[in-house]
């Protein structure tokens, strides 16, 4: 999932170099959204893993 974040950030970088600022801002917005989804998924996974360790 984080691979997609890097891809969208690279698209934003290339688009901004060539002057397509609308495309660049959209790509950055998508990258931010995917990054936060990945972080939330990681936190949920971490909490579930820690809860499963407490059971004997």
mmCIF file of the N, C-alpha and C atoms, coordinates in Angstrom:
data_MODEL
# 
_entry.id   MODEL 
# 
loop_
_atom_site.group_PDB 
_atom_site.id 
_atom_site.type_symbol 
_atom_site.label_atom_id 
_atom_site.label_alt_id 
_atom_site.label_comp_id 
_atom_site.label_asym_id 
_atom_site.label_entity_id 
_atom_site.label_seq_id 
_atom_site.pdbx_PDB_ins_code 
_atom_site.Cartn_x 
_atom_site.Cartn_y 
_atom_site.Cartn_z 
_atom_site.occupancy 
_atom_site.B_iso_or_equiv 
_atom_site.pdbx_formal_charge 
_atom_site.auth_seq_id 
_atom_site.auth_comp_id 
_atom_site.auth_asym_id 
_atom_site.auth_atom_id 
_atom_site.pdbx_PDB_model_num 
ATOM 1   N N  . UNK A 1 1  ? 0.822  -1.180  0.000   1.00 0.00 ? 1  UNK A N  1 
ATOM 2   C CA . UNK A 1 1  ? 0.000  0.000   0.000   1.00 0.00 ? 1  UNK A CA 1 
ATOM 3   C C  . UNK A 1 1  ? 0.875  1.257   0.000   1.00 0.00 ? 1  UNK A C  1 
ATOM 4   N N  . UNK A 1 2  ? 1.986  1.187   0.718   1.00 0.00 ? 2  UNK A N  1 
ATOM 5   C CA . UNK A 1 2  ? 2.863  2.355   0.733   1.00 0.00 ? 2  UNK A CA 1 
ATOM 6   C C  . UNK A 1 2  ? 3.560  2.554   -0.608  1.00 0.00 ? 2  UNK A C  1 
ATOM 7   N N  . UNK A 1 3  ? 3.624  1.509   -1.406  1.00 0.00 ? 3  UNK A N  1 
ATOM 8   C CA . UNK A 1 3  ? 4.172  1.644   -2.757  1.00 0.00 ? 3  UNK A CA 1 
ATOM 9   C C  . UNK A 1 3  ? 3.327  2.618   -3.572  1.00 0.00 ? 3  UNK A C  1 
ATOM 10  N N  . UNK A 1 4  ? 2.004  2.572   -3.378  1.00 0.00 ? 4  UNK A N  1 
ATOM 11  C CA . UNK A 1 4  ? 1.116  3.483   -4.092  1.00 0.00 ? 4  UNK A CA 1 
ATOM 12  C C  . UNK A 1 4  ? 1.351  4.920   -3.654  1.00 0.00 ? 4  UNK A C  1 
ATOM 13  N N  . UNK A 1 5  ? 1.661  5.118   -2.373  1.00 0.00 ? 5  UNK A N  1 
ATOM 14  C CA . UNK A 1 5  ? 1.948  6.463   -1.888  1.00 0.00 ? 5  UNK A CA 1 
ATOM 15  C C  . UNK A 1 5  ? 3.163  7.027   -2.611  1.00 0.00 ? 5  UNK A C  1 
ATOM 16  N N  . UNK A 1 6  ? 4.210  6.217   -2.727  1.00 0.00 ? 6  UNK A N  1 
ATOM 17  C CA . UNK A 1 6  ? 5.424  6.660   -3.410  1.00 0.00 ? 6  UNK A CA 1 
ATOM 18  C C  . UNK A 1 6  ? 5.138  6.935   -4.880  1.00 0.00 ? 6  UNK A C  1 
ATOM 19  N N  . UNK A 1 7  ? 4.347  6.097   -5.513  1.00 0.00 ? 7  UNK A N  1 
ATOM 20  C CA . UNK A 1 7  ? 4.016  6.299   -6.924  1.00 0.00 ? 7  UNK A CA 1 
ATOM 21  C C  . UNK A 1 7  ? 3.265  7.619   -7.120  1.00 0.00 ? 7  UNK A C  1 
ATOM 22  N N  . UNK A 1 8  ? 2.265  7.891   -6.284  1.00 0.00 ? 8  UNK A N  1 
ATOM 23  C CA . UNK A 1 8  ? 1.508  9.133   -6.427  1.00 0.00 ? 8  UNK A CA 1 
ATOM 24  C C  . UNK A 1 8  ? 2.362  10.356  -6.101  1.00 0.00 ? 8  UNK A C  1 
ATOM 25  N N  . UNK A 1 9  ? 3.296  10.221  -5.165  1.00 0.00 ? 9  UNK A N  1 
ATOM 26  C CA . UNK A 1 9  ? 4.182  11.339  -4.888  1.00 0.00 ? 9  UNK A CA 1 
ATOM 27  C C  . UNK A 1 9  ? 5.121  11.605  -6.057  1.00 0.00 ? 9  UNK A C  1 
ATOM 28  N N  . UNK A 1 10 ? 5.586  10.559  -6.709  1.00 0.00 ? 10 UNK A N  1 
ATOM 29  C CA . UNK A 1 10 ? 6.421  10.743  -7.894  1.00 0.00 ? 10 UNK A CA 1 
ATOM 30  C C  . UNK A 1 10 ? 5.631  11.372  -9.036  1.00 0.00 ? 10 UNK A C  1 
ATOM 31  N N  . UNK A 1 11 ? 4.379  10.954  -9.199  1.00 0.00 ? 11 UNK A N  1 
ATOM 32  C CA . UNK A 1 11 ? 3.521  11.563  -10.217 1.00 0.00 ? 11 UNK A CA 1 
ATOM 33  C C  . UNK A 1 11 ? 3.326  13.050  -9.918  1.00 0.00 ? 11 UNK A C  1 
ATOM 34  N N  . UNK A 1 12 ? 3.133  13.381  -8.650  1.00 0.00 ? 12 UNK A N  1 
ATOM 35  C CA . UNK A 1 12 ? 2.967  14.784  -8.261  1.00 0.00 ? 12 UNK A CA 1 
ATOM 36  C C  . UNK A 1 12 ? 4.232  15.577  -8.539  1.00 0.00 ? 12 UNK A C  1 
ATOM 37  N N  . UNK A 1 13 ? 5.379  14.992  -8.264  1.00 0.00 ? 13 UNK A N  1 
ATOM 38  C CA . UNK A 1 13 ? 6.641  15.682  -8.510  1.00 0.00 ? 13 UNK A CA 1 
ATOM 39  C C  . UNK A 1 13 ? 6.849  15.951  -9.998  1.00 0.00 ? 13 UNK A C  1 
ATOM 40  N N  . UNK A 1 14 ? 6.623  14.943  -10.818 1.00 0.00 ? 14 UNK A N  1 
ATOM 41  C CA . UNK A 1 14 ? 6.794  15.104  -12.264 1.00 0.00 ? 14 UNK A CA 1 
ATOM 42  C C  . UNK A 1 14 ? 5.771  16.093  -12.815 1.00 0.00 ? 14 UNK A C  1 
ATOM 43  N N  . UNK A 1 15 ? 4.544  16.019  -12.347 1.00 0.00 ? 15 UNK A N  1 
ATOM 44  C CA . UNK A 1 15 ? 3.509  16.934  -12.828 1.00 0.00 ? 15 UNK A CA 1 
ATOM 45  C C  . UNK A 1 15 ? 3.816  18.374  -12.444 1.00 0.00 ? 15 UNK A C  1 
ATOM 46  N N  . UNK A 1 16 ? 4.355  18.563  -11.244 1.00 0.00 ? 16 UNK A N  1 
ATOM 47  C CA . UNK A 1 16 ? 4.670  19.937  -10.839 1.00 0.00 ? 16 UNK A CA 1 
ATOM 48  C C  . UNK A 1 16 ? 5.860  20.491  -11.610 1.00 0.00 ? 16 UNK A C  1 
ATOM 49  N N  . UNK A 1 17 ? 6.802  19.639  -11.979 1.00 0.00 ? 17 UNK A N  1 
ATOM 50  C CA . UNK A 1 17 ? 7.939  20.094  -12.772 1.00 0.00 ? 17 UNK A CA 1 
ATOM 51  C C  . UNK A 1 17 ? 7.472  20.576  -14.142 1.00 0.00 ? 17 UNK A C  1 
ATOM 52  N N  . UNK A 1 18 ? 6.517  19.876  -14.720 1.00 0.00 ? 18 UNK A N  1 
ATOM 53  C CA . UNK A 1 18 ? 6.027  20.239  -16.042 1.00 0.00 ? 18 UNK A CA 1 
ATOM 54  C C  . UNK A 1 18 ? 4.911  21.287  -16.006 1.00 0.00 ? 18 UNK A C  1 
ATOM 55  N N  . UNK A 1 19 ? 4.521  21.732  -14.817 1.00 0.00 ? 19 UNK A N  1 
ATOM 56  C CA . UNK A 1 19 ? 3.555  22.813  -14.711 1.00 0.00 ? 19 UNK A CA 1 
ATOM 57  C C  . UNK A 1 19 ? 2.102  22.388  -14.598 1.00 0.00 ? 19 UNK A C  1 
ATOM 58  N N  . UNK A 1 20 ? 1.843  21.122  -14.412 1.00 0.00 ? 20 UNK A N  1 
ATOM 59  C CA . UNK A 1 20 ? 0.465  20.643  -14.245 1.00 0.00 ? 20 UNK A CA 1 
ATOM 60  C C  . UNK A 1 20 ? 0.130  20.646  -12.757 1.00 0.00 ? 20 UNK A C  1 
ATOM 61  N N  . UNK A 1 21 ? -0.125 21.830  -12.224 1.00 0.00 ? 21 UNK A N  1 
ATOM 62  C CA . UNK A 1 21 ? -0.294 21.945  -10.784 1.00 0.00 ? 21 UNK A CA 1 
ATOM 63  C C  . UNK A 1 21 ? -1.600 21.340  -10.289 1.00 0.00 ? 21 UNK A C  1 
ATOM 64  N N  . UNK A 1 22 ? -2.623 21.294  -11.124 1.00 0.00 ? 22 UNK A N  1 
ATOM 65  C CA . UNK A 1 22 ? -3.878 20.647  -10.731 1.00 0.00 ? 22 UNK A CA 1 
ATOM 66  C C  . UNK A 1 22 ? -3.703 19.153  -10.562 1.00 0.00 ? 22 UNK A C  1 
ATOM 67  N N  . UNK A 1 23 ? -2.991 18.545  -11.487 1.00 0.00 ? 23 UNK A N  1 
ATOM 68  C CA . UNK A 1 23 ? -2.710 17.110  -11.401 1.00 0.00 ? 23 UNK A CA 1 
ATOM 69  C C  . UNK A 1 23 ? -1.810 16.829  -10.210 1.00 0.00 ? 23 UNK A C  1 
ATOM 70  N N  . UNK A 1 24 ? -0.832 17.705  -9.984  1.00 0.00 ? 24 UNK A N  1 
ATOM 71  C CA . UNK A 1 24 ? 0.099  17.514  -8.865  1.00 0.00 ? 24 UNK A CA 1 
ATOM 72  C C  . UNK A 1 24 ? -0.629 17.575  -7.527  1.00 0.00 ? 24 UNK A C  1 
ATOM 73  N N  . UNK A 1 25 ? -1.531 18.539  -7.369  1.00 0.00 ? 25 UNK A N  1 
ATOM 74  C CA . UNK A 1 25 ? -2.248 18.643  -6.098  1.00 0.00 ? 25 UNK A CA 1 
ATOM 75  C C  . UNK A 1 25 ? -3.203 17.473  -5.896  1.00 0.00 ? 25 UNK A C  1 
ATOM 76  N N  . UNK A 1 26 ? -3.795 16.985  -6.976  1.00 0.00 ? 26 UNK A N  1 
ATOM 77  C CA . UNK A 1 26 ? -4.664 15.812  -6.857  1.00 0.00 ? 26 UNK A CA 1 
ATOM 78  C C  . UNK A 1 26 ? -3.854 14.570  -6.474  1.00 0.00 ? 26 UNK A C  1 
ATOM 79  N N  . UNK A 1 27 ? -2.680 14.414  -7.067  1.00 0.00 ? 27 UNK A N  1 
ATOM 80  C CA . UNK A 1 27 ? -1.845 13.262  -6.752  1.00 0.00 ? 27 UNK A CA 1 
ATOM 81  C C  . UNK A 1 27 ? -1.356 13.312  -5.311  1.00 0.00 ? 27 UNK A C  1 
ATOM 82  N N  . UNK A 1 28 ? -1.026 14.493  -4.829  1.00 0.00 ? 28 UNK A N  1 
ATOM 83  C CA . UNK A 1 28 ? -0.599 14.633  -3.432  1.00 0.00 ? 28 UNK A CA 1 
ATOM 84  C C  . UNK A 1 28 ? -1.764 14.318  -2.499  1.00 0.00 ? 28 UNK A C  1 
ATOM 85  N N  . UNK A 1 29 ? -2.955 14.755  -2.839  1.00 0.00 ? 29 UNK A N  1 
ATOM 86  C CA . UNK A 1 29 ? -4.122 14.448  -2.015  1.00 0.00 ? 29 UNK A CA 1 
ATOM 87  C C  . UNK A 1 29 ? -4.400 12.957  -1.941  1.00 0.00 ? 29 UNK A C  1 
ATOM 88  N N  . UNK A 1 30 ? -4.278 12.279  -3.063  1.00 0.00 ? 30 UNK A N  1 
ATOM 89  C CA . UNK A 1 30 ? -4.478 10.828  -3.084  1.00 0.00 ? 30 UNK A CA 1 
ATOM 90  C C  . UNK A 1 30 ? -3.399 10.133  -2.272  1.00 0.00 ? 30 UNK A C  1 
ATOM 91  N N  . UNK A 1 31 ? -2.145 10.596  -2.395  1.00 0.00 ? 31 UNK A N  1 
ATOM 92  C CA . UNK A 1 31 ? -1.051 10.000  -1.641  1.00 0.00 ? 31 UNK A CA 1 
ATOM 93  C C  . UNK A 1 31 ? -1.260 10.164  -0.138  1.00 0.00 ? 31 UNK A C  1 
ATOM 94  N N  . UNK A 1 32 ? -1.739 11.338  0.273   1.00 0.00 ? 32 UNK A N  1 
ATOM 95  C CA . UNK A 1 32 ? -2.019 11.570  1.693   1.00 0.00 ? 32 UNK A CA 1 
ATOM 96  C C  . UNK A 1 32 ? -3.113 10.637  2.192   1.00 0.00 ? 32 UNK A C  1 
ATOM 97  N N  . UNK A 1 33 ? -4.164 10.493  1.403   1.00 0.00 ? 33 UNK A N  1 
ATOM 98  C CA . UNK A 1 33 ? -5.277 9.633   1.797   1.00 0.00 ? 33 UNK A CA 1 
ATOM 99  C C  . UNK A 1 33 ? -4.823 8.183   1.956   1.00 0.00 ? 33 UNK A C  1 
ATOM 100 N N  . UNK A 1 34 ? -4.080 7.682   0.991   1.00 0.00 ? 34 UNK A N  1 
ATOM 101 C CA . UNK A 1 34 ? -3.603 6.300   1.063   1.00 0.00 ? 34 UNK A CA 1 
ATOM 102 C C  . UNK A 1 34 ? -2.650 6.123   2.236   1.00 0.00 ? 34 UNK A C  1 
ATOM 103 N N  . UNK A 1 35 ? -1.801 7.119   2.494   1.00 0.00 ? 35 UNK A N  1 
ATOM 104 C CA . UNK A 1 35 ? -0.872 7.033   3.619   1.00 0.00 ? 35 UNK A CA 1 
ATOM 105 C C  . UNK A 1 35 ? -1.622 6.939   4.939   1.00 0.00 ? 35 UNK A C  1 
ATOM 106 N N  . UNK A 1 36 ? -2.645 7.776   5.130   1.00 0.00 ? 36 UNK A N  1 
ATOM 107 C CA . UNK A 1 36 ? -3.391 7.737   6.384   1.00 0.00 ? 36 UNK A CA 1 
ATOM 108 C C  . UNK A 1 36 ? -4.190 6.445   6.523   1.00 0.00 ? 36 UNK A C  1 
ATOM 109 N N  . UNK A 1 37 ? -4.684 5.901   5.440   1.00 0.00 ? 37 UNK A N  1 
ATOM 110 C CA . UNK A 1 37 ? -5.358 4.601   5.498   1.00 0.00 ? 37 UNK A CA 1 
ATOM 111 C C  . UNK A 1 37 ? -4.367 3.517   5.920   1.00 0.00 ? 37 UNK A C  1 
ATOM 112 N N  . UNK A 1 38 ? -3.144 3.577   5.404   1.00 0.00 ? 38 UNK A N  1 
ATOM 113 C CA . UNK A 1 38 ? -2.120 2.604   5.775   1.00 0.00 ? 38 UNK A CA 1 
ATOM 114 C C  . UNK A 1 38 ? -1.749 2.730   7.253   1.00 0.00 ? 38 UNK A C  1 
ATOM 115 N N  . UNK A 1 39 ? -1.655 3.959   7.747   1.00 0.00 ? 39 UNK A N  1 
ATOM 116 C CA . UNK A 1 39 ? -1.318 4.173   9.156   1.00 0.00 ? 39 UNK A CA 1 
ATOM 117 C C  . UNK A 1 39 ? -2.426 3.648   10.058  1.00 0.00 ? 39 UNK A C  1 
ATOM 118 N N  . UNK A 1 40 ? -3.663 3.917   9.715   1.00 0.00 ? 40 UNK A N  1 
ATOM 119 C CA . UNK A 1 40 ? -4.794 3.420   10.509  1.00 0.00 ? 40 UNK A CA 1 
ATOM 120 C C  . UNK A 1 40 ? -4.823 1.892   10.487  1.00 0.00 ? 40 UNK A C  1 
ATOM 121 N N  . UNK A 1 41 ? -4.591 1.298   9.332   1.00 0.00 ? 41 UNK A N  1 
ATOM 122 C CA . UNK A 1 41 ? -4.537 -0.162  9.247   1.00 0.00 ? 41 UNK A CA 1 
ATOM 123 C C  . UNK A 1 41 ? -3.420 -0.743  10.082  1.00 0.00 ? 41 UNK A C  1 
ATOM 124 N N  . UNK A 1 42 ? -2.262 -0.081  10.109  1.00 0.00 ? 42 UNK A N  1 
ATOM 125 C CA . UNK A 1 42 ? -1.151 -0.541  10.925  1.00 0.00 ? 42 UNK A CA 1 
ATOM 126 C C  . UNK A 1 42 ? -1.487 -0.471  12.405  1.00 0.00 ? 42 UNK A C  1 
ATOM 127 N N  . UNK A 1 43 ? -2.090 0.636   12.838  1.00 0.00 ? 43 UNK A N  1 
ATOM 128 C CA . UNK A 1 43 ? -2.434 0.790   14.249  1.00 0.00 ? 43 UNK A CA 1 
ATOM 129 C C  . UNK A 1 43 ? -3.468 -0.246  14.677  1.00 0.00 ? 43 UNK A C  1 
ATOM 130 N N  . UNK A 1 44 ? -4.464 -0.484  13.847  1.00 0.00 ? 44 UNK A N  1 
ATOM 131 C CA . UNK A 1 44 ? -5.471 -1.496  14.164  1.00 0.00 ? 44 UNK A CA 1 
ATOM 132 C C  . UNK A 1 44 ? -4.833 -2.867  14.240  1.00 0.00 ? 44 UNK A C  1 
ATOM 133 N N  . UNK A 1 45 ? -3.964 -3.184  13.308  1.00 0.00 ? 45 UNK A N  1 
ATOM 134 C CA . UNK A 1 45 ? -3.267 -4.471  13.314  1.00 0.00 ? 45 UNK A CA 1 
ATOM 135 C C  . UNK A 1 45 ? -2.394 -4.618  14.556  1.00 0.00 ? 45 UNK A C  1 
ATOM 136 N N  . UNK A 1 46 ? -1.710 -3.555  14.939  1.00 0.00 ? 46 UNK A N  1 
ATOM 137 C CA . UNK A 1 46 ? -0.850 -3.591  16.119  1.00 0.00 ? 46 UNK A CA 1 
ATOM 138 C C  . UNK A 1 46 ? -1.667 -3.817  17.383  1.00 0.00 ? 46 UNK A C  1 
ATOM 139 N N  . UNK A 1 47 ? -2.778 -3.124  17.510  1.00 0.00 ? 47 UNK A N  1 
ATOM 140 C CA . UNK A 1 47 ? -3.630 -3.284  18.695  1.00 0.00 ? 47 UNK A CA 1 
ATOM 141 C C  . UNK A 1 47 ? -4.195 -4.692  18.759  1.00 0.00 ? 47 UNK A C  1 
ATOM 142 N N  . UNK A 1 48 ? -4.661 -5.222  17.645  1.00 0.00 ? 48 UNK A N  1 
ATOM 143 C CA . UNK A 1 48 ? -5.198 -6.586  17.652  1.00 0.00 ? 48 UNK A CA 1 
ATOM 144 C C  . UNK A 1 48 ? -4.127 -7.600  17.977  1.00 0.00 ? 48 UNK A C  1 
ATOM 145 N N  . UNK A 1 49 ? -2.929 -7.376  17.497  1.00 0.00 ? 49 UNK A N  1 
ATOM 146 C CA . UNK A 1 49 ? -1.832 -8.297  17.804  1.00 0.00 ? 49 UNK A CA 1 
ATOM 147 C C  . UNK A 1 49 ? -1.485 -8.248  19.279  1.00 0.00 ? 49 UNK A C  1 
ATOM 148 N N  . UNK A 1 50 ? -1.434 -7.051  19.866  1.00 0.00 ? 50 UNK A N  1 
ATOM 149 C CA . UNK A 1 50 ? -1.124 -6.928  21.280  1.00 0.00 ? 50 UNK A CA 1 
ATOM 150 C C  . UNK A 1 50 ? -2.227 -7.526  22.149  1.00 0.00 ? 50 UNK A C  1 
ATOM 151 N N  . UNK A 1 51 ? -3.472 -7.407  21.726  1.00 0.00 ? 51 UNK A N  1 
ATOM 152 C CA . UNK A 1 51 ? -4.574 -8.006  22.490  1.00 0.00 ? 51 UNK A CA 1 
ATOM 153 C C  . UNK A 1 51 ? -4.537 -9.528  22.420  1.00 0.00 ? 51 UNK A C  1 
ATOM 154 N N  . UNK A 1 52 ? -4.083 -10.072 21.310  1.00 0.00 ? 52 UNK A N  1 
ATOM 155 C CA . UNK A 1 52 ? -4.032 -11.527 21.193  1.00 0.00 ? 52 UNK A CA 1 
ATOM 156 C C  . UNK A 1 52 ? -2.865 -12.120 21.976  1.00 0.00 ? 52 UNK A C  1 
ATOM 157 N N  . UNK A 1 53 ? -1.861 -11.342 22.299  1.00 0.00 ? 53 UNK A N  1 
ATOM 158 C CA . UNK A 1 53 ? -0.724 -11.842 23.090  1.00 0.00 ? 53 UNK A CA 1 
ATOM 159 C C  . UNK A 1 53 ? -1.064 -12.002 24.551  1.00 0.00 ? 53 UNK A C  1 
ATOM 160 N N  . UNK A 1 54 ? -2.065 -11.294 25.038  1.00 0.00 ? 54 UNK A N  1 
ATOM 161 C CA . UNK A 1 54 ? -2.421 -11.347 26.451  1.00 0.00 ? 54 UNK A CA 1 
ATOM 162 C C  . UNK A 1 54 ? -3.186 -12.604 26.826  1.00 0.00 ? 54 UNK A C  1 
ATOM 163 N N  . UNK A 1 55 ? -3.749 -13.282 25.853  1.00 0.00 ? 55 UNK A N  1 
ATOM 164 C CA . UNK A 1 55 ? -4.485 -14.508 26.167  1.00 0.00 ? 55 UNK A CA 1 
ATOM 165 C C  . UNK A 1 55 ? -3.518 -15.668 26.357  1.00 0.00 ? 55 UNK A C  1 
ATOM 166 N N  . UNK A 1 56 ? -3.767 -16.522 27.368  1.00 0.00 ? 56 UNK A N  1 
ATOM 167 C CA . UNK A 1 56 ? -2.869 -17.668 27.604  1.00 0.00 ? 56 UNK A CA 1 
ATOM 168 C C  . UNK A 1 56 ? -3.043 -18.772 26.591  1.00 0.00 ? 56 UNK A C  1 
# 
